[in-house]
Amino acid sequence: MSEKLATLKKDGNISTITLDDGKANVFSVQMSRAVNECLDEVPTEEGCLIITGREGMFSAGLDLKTIQSGDIELIQDMSLNAFKLLARIFSFPRPVIAACSGHGIALGTFLLCCCDYRIGVKGDFMVGANEMRTNMVIPDPILELIKFRVSQSHKYRAVLGAEMYSLDKAVEAGLMDEIVSAENLINTANEKAKDLATMGHPSYSMTKELFIADPLKKINEAIDGLNTKQ
């Protein structure tokens, strides 16, 4: 694990944010803050962003220890910070690539739904929204993400059926775009990033804004509603 929960590396106009808490890369308040600090340093008028995790683990979602604590205020703060972060990544003005280095569970899957292109690794890794199996409601801010990205034929299976997908089967479900060997993950992500970095500005950001306008509006309205309740 690095000293920071999330670190930023720049190579020309390619920026890479790596999540590494030494364990499951959960989205605690601290992790969300660390990723936001990295995003503050990523150019929004040029280049491409890659988000990746530690070997074998992209992200296992929200911090279960916080959820199990029963501290409602802390749980709400953690959740709201994570939802706002996902909305920021979903609407990021430049192309965003997920280099999914392993498992991507619950909020980890929703993070994949925020990215424009998702590359996964071969191996015994799973992605999916398991909330129905853990007796948790999927709130509107992230439900909109998976509804927008998952393939039509998998919507009920992925959301209400809480189906977990191996990374190669996640391609058909619309949760992944490409699968490579683990040793080729970063190289493949960098090659894709070089290609996507050539997308024009501001044409890319303007078209992206139009393309995601409907789900983003619903996401932001849902976040505003949660803010009001606090």
C-alpha positions, 0 to 999 in steps of 0.5 A: 500500500502507498502512503496515500489511499489514491495517488496520481501519476502523469505521463505527458497528457495521460493521468493515472489515478491508482487506488490502494488502501492495502485491502479492498479499496473501499470508498471511505470518506478518506478514499473519496477525499483522496480521489477528489484531490487527485482529480483536482490535478487532472487536466480537463481540457486535454488528455485522458484519465485512467483509474485503476486499483491494486493487483486483484482488487479494483474496489469492493465498494463502500466501507462495510465497517462504517456501515456496520458501525450503525453511526447514521451520520457517518454512514450518510457522510460516507455515502454522499461523498462517494455519490458526489465523487461518482457523479464527478467522474461520470461527467468528467470532461475528458475520456476516462478509462477504468483499468479494472485490476481485479474484483469490482463489487457494489460501488466498485461496479458503479465506478466502472459504470462512470468510465467511458471505456473499461478494461478488465483482467483475466482471472477469477475476478467478479463484478456486480451489484450485490445489494439485493443479496445484502438487504441493501437498497440501491439509491437513485444516484447510483441506480441511474448509473447502472441503468444507463450502462448495463445492457438492456438484456441484463438490466433485471439480472444485474440490478434486481437479480444481483448477478455477479459476473466474471470479467469476461462475461461482464462484456456482454452485460455492458459492464466491461469493454475489453479483457486482457491478461493482468501483465498487459493491463496497464500497457493496454490502458495506456495505448487506449488512453493515447488514442482517446487523448486525441479527442478534440476539445471542446467537442468531446466534453460538449458531446459527452455533456449532451450524451449523459445529460438525462442520467446526470440530471437525475443523479444530481437531483437525487444527490441534492435530495439526500443533501436536503435530508441531512 
